[in-house]
């Protein structure tokens, strides 16, 4: 046997405590064993409290069968080791391979949220889950409640002597916790999403058969579908209003119009409603045809700062970055395609956006 680390970017295998061991067999096939140590929550077969082990059998060089390419094998490793497909990309390539440590508590005061706006955000995410039909909603509510209860005590202890106002969505500490719990549940349930199921409706125990959209039967498509659906619902409510409250979000722009001012207006609504201390758009670089381009969003003191970092550390497939959901919904309404990468610190989140037609 020999240890190989070339399957990972230089230095990352050692930093992650990962070994790739190859053992030849008489049948002309090699067995690849991936062994890692430094992770507390990883998909795969558990080998001790903080270890994991994965095996693949692939054709050897001497075999007539087609060899698995290095690129495909790296993809296979990432999919197996790091869990389900993610709906986001980290700007820091080191974090893209190594699971970050859980965050410390947020050490500075944040704004109180507007109650109706907080409800708008939470309900939009909930309705996006309902629309995608991958879990009965009565079952989702049960899983949500159980996860929330399991996380409540450690979160409370983490923030002592501060007191979390549980049940009060205007409290940034509670909103951070409850939105984390919601998105953690969504991420977990997407991995084993159901295609056909019975769902309880009404108070008398009636049920109905629910079948998922045929274009979304692959669970790996659910994270991005959720991000799009939740973002579209949030933006629509910012434009049309929610529970008798108006937010005056910008309407979709005419073709060829600059989008950066509209993005800033959407972000300012979130700031005015208490979601963040400050949110700015800068480093705007238009494309040569002026129809797309790049820009950076920086959100200081966001209401989901702790939850975002915690879910990244757990390799969750969706994150409670409601600002990216709202901005994405706005850009799609403007007939723009957009992707972004995330970078974060203890006080802020940066999103590096690329927009095309």
N, C-alpha and C positions, 0 to 999 in steps of 0.2 A: 504494500500500500504506500501511497505517497499523498502528502497534503498539498492542495493547490488552492491558491487564492486569486488567480487571474480572472475568474468569472465576475469579480466585483471591481469597481473603480479602485485605483491604487490607494492602498492604506485603509480602505473602509472595512475590509474583511477582518483585519486585526482589531480595529477599533470596536467592531461589533461583536468580537469574540466568536467569529464564524470560521469553520473549517469545511473544506470540500475534499472528501476522501474518495479516491477511485480504486475499485478492486476488480481485477480482470477475472473472467470465468472461462471455463473450457468451451462453453457454448458459443463463444464469439461475441458475447454481450458484456458490457461493463455495468457495474452497479455503482451509482453515484449516491453518496450519503452526505447530507448536509447537516452539520452539527453546530448549534449555537448555544450561547450561555447567557447573554446579558439582557434577557427579556422576561418581563413578568406576565405578559399576556400575548400569546402567539398561537396561531392556528397550527395544527399538527399534532403529533403524538408526544405527550408529555414525558420527559425523561428527567425526573427530579423537579423540584419546585420552580427552578428558573432555567430550564433547558428545554430544547426541542430537537427533534430528529426527523429528517425527511429522506426518503429513498426514491430513486428513479432507476429503471433499467433501460439503457439506451444502446443502440448498436455500436460496437467497437469499430475502430478503423479497419480492422481486418474483415468485418462483416460485409456481405454484399448489400445488406439493407442500407437505406439512406441514413447518414449520420444526422443527428439533431444539431442544428446550427447553434453557434455560441449565443447569438441574439435571442433565438427562441428559448434556449435553455435559461438564459438570464430572466426572460419573461416568466418562464415556468417557476423559477425559484421565487421571484417576487410575488407571484400570485399565490403560491403555496405558503410561503413564510409570512408574508405581511397581510394576508387576509384578502377580503373582497376588493373589487374595483373601487377606487376612490373617485369622488366627484370633484376633486380639487387637486392642484399641484403646488408643491412647496417650492418657493424660489431658491431656497438653500438646498443644494443637491446632497449635502451630507445628511440632512434630516429626511431627504427622500429615501434614504437607505437605512438609516439608524433611527430607531424609535426614540424620540426625546423623553426626558424624564418628566413626570407629572409636575405641574406648576406650583409655585408658592401662592398663598392668598394674595389678592389684589391689595396693595398697601396704601392706596390713596382713595379719597372720597369720590364717588361718582354721582351723577344726577339721578333724581327720582324720575321715573318714567310716567308719562301720561297713561292713565288706566286704560282708556279705550284703545290707545295705540298699542299698548302691551298685549291686550286681548286680540287685536287685529293680527299681530305677528304670530302669536301662539295658535290662534284658530286657523290661520292660513296654512300653517305647516300641517296641522291636524287634517284639514280638508284635502290637502294634497295627498296625504296617505290614503284617505278614504277614496279619492278619485282613482288612484292607481290599482286598487283592488288586489293587494298581495297578502292581506291578513283581515280576518273579521274584525270589525272595529270594537266589538265587545271584548275580544281577546286582546287587542292592542291596548285598550284601557287597563285591563288587568295586568299586562306585562309592564306598562308604564308605571302603574301604581307600585308594583313590587320592586322595580328598579329604583324608583324614587325613595321608597322606604329603606332599601339597602344602602343607599348613598347618603341618607339624611344625617345620621349620627357622625360619620367622619367629617362631613362638610361643616357641621355645627362646631365640632372640636377644632377644626382647622382655623375657623374665624374667631374663636374666643380671644379676647373678652367681648368682641362685637356680637350683637344679637341679630340674628336673621329673622326678619318679620315673615315667617312662613304663612303663605296664603295671600300675601299682599304683593301683587304684581308690580306695584309702583316702586317697591324696594329693590334697588339694583342688586343687592346680595341675593335676594330670593329669585329675582328674574334670571340671574346668571345660573342659579342652581336648577330652576324648573325647566328652562330652555335646554340646558345641558341634559337633563333627564329625558326630555322629549326626544332630542336628537340621538341620544345614546340608544334609546329604545327603537327608534326608526332604523338606525344603522344595524342593530342586532337582528331585527325581524326581517330586514331585506335579504339577509344571507340565506334564509330558508323560506322565502316567500312562497305562498300557496297560489296555484293557478286557478283551481276551482274549489269553492268551499261554501259551507252554509253559514249565514250570518243572522244573528238574532235581530229582530226589528220589533218595535212596539213594546208595551209594558206587559203583554200577556204571553210572552215567550214564542211568538210566531217567528218563523225563519224564512229566509229566501236564499236561493242558490245564486252565487256570484261567480262570474267567470272573468278572469283578467283579459285585457286587450291582447289579441293574438300577436301584436307587434312587440309586446313587452314580456313575453313568457320567459325570456332569459333573465334571471335575477341580476346579472351583471349590468343590465341596462337600467335598473331601478334607480340607482343614485342620481344619475344625470336627469332622468325623467322627473324625479322628485324636485330637484333643484329648479328645473324649468317651470314645473307646475306651480310650486310654491311662490317662485318669483313673479310669475304672471299674475297670480291672485293678489299678492301684496301690492304690486304696482297698480292693478285695476282698482283696488280699494283706495289707494292714495289719490287716484284721479277722481273716482266717483264718490268718495266719502264712505264712512263706516259708522253705523249706529248714530246717525244724525250729526256726525262730526266731519267737517270738511278739512282737507289737507292741502288742496290747491296744487297738486303735483303737475308738472309740465305735461302737456299733451304730446303724443308722438310727433317727432319733428318731420318737416317736409323733406323730401329726398334732396340730398346735397347739402343740407344744413349742418352746421357744426354741432357736435353732440356734447362737448365738454361742459357748456353752460347748463344744459339740461341735466347732466349727471350731478353737477354741483347743486342744482336746485333740489334734486331728489335727496341728496345727502343732507342738505340743510333741514329738510323736513324731519329727518331722523334726529338731528341735533336738537331742533326745537321741541321735539316730543320726548326728549330726555334719554334717547338711546346712546348718545355719546357726548363727550365734552366738546369735541371739535371734529370736523371732517372736511378735508380739503382735496381738491383735484389740482395736480401740478404735473410738471414734466410732460406736457402735452406735445406729441410729435405727430402731425398730420401725415397721412400717406401721400404719395405723389399725386394721386387722383383726388385728394381731399375728401374721399368718401369713407375712409377708415383712419387708422392710426394707432398710436399708443399713448397711454397716460397712466399716472400713478394716483391711487387713492390712499390717503392716510387717515385712519380713524383713531383719534386719541380718546382714551378712557371709555371704551365701548362697554355696553351693558353685558356682553357675553364674553368678555376677555378671558376669564378663568375657564369657562366651559369650552371655548375654542381650543385653548392649549391642552386641556385635559383630554378632549376627544382626539386631538392630533396624537397625543402620547399613547392613545389606545388604538390608533389606526382605524378610527371610525370612518365610515364611508361618506357621511354628510356632516357638515359643520353648521352651528347656529350663527352664521355670519349673515344676519338679516340685511345688512347694507349691500352685500354682494347679490343677494336675492333681489332686492329692490332695483339696483342698478341694472342687473341682468334683465329683469322684466321690462324696464324702460328701453334698453337697447334693442331687445327683440321686437317691441312695439314699433320701434323706428326702422325695422327691417334690417337690423345689423346682426352680424355674427360676432360673438365676443368670447374670449377665453381670458383667464387670469391666473396668476401665480400668487401665493400668499407668503408673506414674511411677517413675523410678529416678534414683539418684545414684551417686557413686563408691563408696559404702559400703553402700547399702541399696536395696531395691525396695519400693514401695508399690503395693497393689492396692485399688482402690475398687470394692467389690462392691455390686450391687443384686440382691435376692432377691425373687422372686414365687412364687406358688403354681403 
